[in-house]
């Protein structure tokens, strides 16, 4: 009798291979469900768009501070601005000048130092999502800084804005190209 009890106590109970495989399969299905709900690509694109929006706000702020300090916009040659009063859909990556001096340099190193040189280098970079600047050139018009959004949420926001009533000075032709498509509308600030 004692040996029978001793043998039963020495048995070790555990999980079978089939039970472990079932648990692993259930965990795999849950992981796929969570990843599809989170959509990491969309999250990455949304974070990049948020960065582009912050950079556009910083660029607009620098333009406004330059205007307050100098009395004219940085793309003007001088206070009279001549034929260069408007700023029609110019990319921060391109040759954006006042006729001779690059505007981003006027906002950073050679001008009023409204922007840090590292910021200017970053937004001029080849892998950076370009910021386009627009100002119709009429007194009292707003200056817009626009970028092409990559995330679905920013694209929807921009698409809805293009379908709404827009101000007269809004860059409608460039920011809301016809026919409207979620992937071709630009997010513009202010």
N, C-alpha and C positions, 0 to 999 in steps of 0.2 A: 504494500500500500504506500509506504513512504517513497519508494522509487517512482511510482506512477505520479505522485504529487510533485516530486522533484522534477520530473520530465516536463510536466505541464508548466511549471514556473519558469523553466529555462527557455521556453519558446518565446521568441521575440516577434512581436506583431509589427507590421509596417505597411507601406503602400505598395501596391503592385505596379508594374511598369505601365499597364493600361491606365490605371488611375492617374499616374503622373502625366501621361501623354494627354489625357482628357483635360486636366487642369492647365497644362501648357497651351493647348488649343483654345480653351476659353479665354485665357489671358491674352493670347494673340488677337482674337476677335475683338476683345475690349480695347486693346491698344489701337487697332485699325479704326475702330469707331471713334475713339477720342481724337486721333490725329485728323480724321476727316472732319470732325466738328471744329477743331481748332484751325485747320488749314494753315500750316506754317508759311507757305509761299505768300498767301494773302497778308499774313502778319508782317512778314519781311517787307513786302511792297508798301504796306501801310506805314511802317516805320520810316521807310525812305521818303515817302510822300510827306510825312510829318516834318522830316528834316528839310525837305525842299521848301515847305511852307514857312518854316522858321527862317530859312535863309532868304526867302523872298521878303519876309517882314523886315529882316535886318537890312537888306538892300534898300527897301523903301524908306526905312528910318534914316539911313545914311543920306539918301537923296534929299529927304525933307530937312535934315540938319544942315546939309550943304546949302540948300536954298535959303534957309534962315540966316546962315552965316554970311553968305556971299550976295544974296539978293537975286540970284539967277540959278537955273538948274545946271548941273555939271556938264551937260552936253551942249550948253551955250558956249560960244566963243568968248563972249563978254556980256555985259548987261543988256546990250541991244539985241543980241542973239541972231541978227541978220536972217538968213534963210534957214537957220538951224533951230527954230523954235520948237518944232514938233519932234517927237521921238517915236517913230512908227515901227513897232515890233522889232526891236533890235535885241539880239542875243547877247547875254553876258559873256559868251564864249568867243564871239566874233570880234571884228575890229570896230569896237564901239568907241568912237572918238568925238571930240568937239571940233574936229577939223584937223587938229594936229596932235593933241594929247589924248591918250586912252582915258576914257571916263572913269574906269575902275581905278586907274592910277591916280586920277585927281581926287578920288574918294579915299585913297589910302596913302600911298607913299609921297606923291608930289604935291598933294593939295592939302585939304583940311584934316586929314587922318581920321575920317569918320569910320573907316573900316580897317581891320587888321590885315596886314599883307598875307598872312596865312589863309584868311577867309577868301581873299581875292584869288589866290593860287588854287584853292580848292574848287571854287565855282567856275574857274576857267578850265579845270581838268577835263581830259577827254572822256572819262567815265562818269562825269557828273551830269545829272539831269539839268539841262540848260534852263536858265531863267530868262525870259524875254521881257523887255520893258517897253511900255507903250504910254505915250502922252500925246494927245491930239494937237497940242500947241496953242489952244485957245485959253485965254485968261480964265482962271477959276476951274480948269479941268483937273481931274485927278490923274495921278500917275499910277499905272498898274504894273505889277510884277507878276508874271504868269509862268507856270510850269506845266508840263504834260504829265498828269498823274498816272501811276502804274497800278494802284490798288483799285479794286472794284468799288469800294466805298467812296473814295475820292472822285473816281470817274462818274459815279452816280450823282454826287453832289454837284460836280461841274456841269453835267448834262442837265440837271434840274435847273441850275442857274441860267443856262443858255435858253431854256424853255420859258423862263420867267421874263417879266418886263425889265429891261436893262437900262441903265443910265445912258444918256446921249453920248457921253464921252467914253463908253466902254469899247474895248477892241473887238467888237462883234464879228467882223469879217475874219479875223485871224484866230480868235479864241473859240469861236463857235462856227467852224467851217460847215458849209452846206454840202450834202445832206448831213444832218446831225448824226453822229455815231459816238457811242460811249468811249471808244478808244482814241478819238481824235479831238475831243474837246479839252480845252486847257483850263486849269484852275488858276483864277486870277485874284489877286489881292489888290486893293482893299475890299 
